[in-house]
Amino acid sequence: MAKSRDEIWSEWQALVNMTPKELEDWLETRESRSVGDTDDGESTGHRSGRRILRLLGTRKDDLAGDDWDHMAKVTGYIRRHTAQRPEGDVTDTRWRYSLMNWGHDPLKD
């Protein structure tokens, strides 16, 4: 069963915890570009991060259907990935870097 837009919005607000400035700065780092699977030189997560950045600057009423689909994909990814948290300090881990590409910094939890 597909989630409603209200459910997607609520999850998005709760899980995408990086500000536009934090995400923009992060996406410029070497660490951001060092994680994830790549098809054309840019990882899926990094590409998603650029789209998330655009979505963060979009009013809810101006979101299109494919925007909602991507937001649902982002929240699903964050939920699945956070459930796989490794033990110990995650500050400088590929696990954290990948989540940050998707707009979620687990150290902010």
Contacts in CASP RR format, 6 or more apart in sequence:
PFRMAT RR
TARGET T0000
AUTHOR 0000-0000-0000
METHOD contacts of the structure
MODEL  1
MAKSRDEIWSEWQALVNMTPKELEDWLETRESRSVGDTDDGESTGHRSGR
RILRLLGTRKDDLAGDDWDHMAKVTGYIRRHTAQRPEGDVTDTRWRYSLM
NWGHDPLKD
3 11 0 8 1.000
3 72 0 8 1.000
5 68 0 8 1.000
8 68 0 8 1.000
8 71 0 8 1.000
8 72 0 8 1.000
8 75 0 8 1.000
9 60 0 8 1.000
9 71 0 8 1.000
11 75 0 8 1.000
11 76 0 8 1.000
11 79 0 8 1.000
12 71 0 8 1.000
12 74 0 8 1.000
12 75 0 8 1.000
15 74 0 8 1.000
15 75 0 8 1.000
15 78 0 8 1.000
15 79 0 8 1.000
15 104 0 8 1.000
16 52 0 8 1.000
16 56 0 8 1.000
16 74 0 8 1.000
16 75 0 8 1.000
16 78 0 8 1.000
16 102 0 8 1.000
16 103 0 8 1.000
16 104 0 8 1.000
17 103 0 8 1.000
17 104 0 8 1.000
17 105 0 8 1.000
17 108 0 8 1.000
17 109 0 8 1.000
18 26 0 8 1.000
18 100 0 8 1.000
18 103 0 8 1.000
18 104 0 8 1.000
18 105 0 8 1.000
18 108 0 8 1.000
19 56 0 8 1.000
20 53 0 8 1.000
20 56 0 8 1.000
20 57 0 8 1.000
22 105 0 8 1.000
23 49 0 8 1.000
23 52 0 8 1.000
23 53 0 8 1.000
23 56 0 8 1.000
23 100 0 8 1.000
23 103 0 8 1.000
24 53 0 8 1.000
26 32 0 8 1.000
26 100 0 8 1.000
26 101 0 8 1.000
27 46 0 8 1.000
27 49 0 8 1.000
27 50 0 8 1.000
27 53 0 8 1.000
27 101 0 8 1.000
31 97 0 8 1.000
32 46 0 8 1.000
32 97 0 8 1.000
32 100 0 8 1.000
32 101 0 8 1.000
33 42 0 8 1.000
33 43 0 8 1.000
33 46 0 8 1.000
34 94 0 8 1.000
34 97 0 8 1.000
35 43 0 8 1.000
35 45 0 8 1.000
35 94 0 8 1.000
35 97 0 8 1.000
35 98 0 8 1.000
35 101 0 8 1.000
36 43 0 8 1.000
36 44 0 8 1.000
36 45 0 8 1.000
36 46 0 8 1.000
36 94 0 8 1.000
36 98 0 8 1.000
36 101 0 8 1.000
37 43 0 8 1.000
37 44 0 8 1.000
38 44 0 8 1.000
43 101 0 8 1.000
45 98 0 8 1.000
45 101 0 8 1.000
45 102 0 8 1.000
46 101 0 8 1.000
48 70 0 8 1.000
48 73 0 8 1.000
48 74 0 8 1.000
48 77 0 8 1.000
48 101 0 8 1.000
48 102 0 8 1.000
49 101 0 8 1.000
49 102 0 8 1.000
49 103 0 8 1.000
51 70 0 8 1.000
52 70 0 8 1.000
52 74 0 8 1.000
52 102 0 8 1.000
52 103 0 8 1.000
55 63 0 8 1.000
55 67 0 8 1.000
55 70 0 8 1.000
55 71 0 8 1.000
58 67 0 8 1.000
63 71 0 8 1.000
74 102 0 8 1.000
74 103 0 8 1.000
77 102 0 8 1.000
78 99 0 8 1.000
78 102 0 8 1.000
78 103 0 8 1.000
78 104 0 8 1.000
81 95 0 8 1.000
81 98 0 8 1.000
81 99 0 8 1.000
81 102 0 8 1.000
82 99 0 8 1.000
82 104 0 8 1.000
82 106 0 8 1.000
84 95 0 8 1.000
85 95 0 8 1.000
85 106 0 8 1.000
86 93 0 8 1.000
86 95 0 8 1.000
90 96 0 8 1.000
90 106 0 8 1.000
90 107 0 8 1.000
91 107 0 8 1.000
96 105 0 8 1.000
96 106 0 8 1.000
96 107 0 8 1.000
99 105 0 8 1.000
99 106 0 8 1.000
END
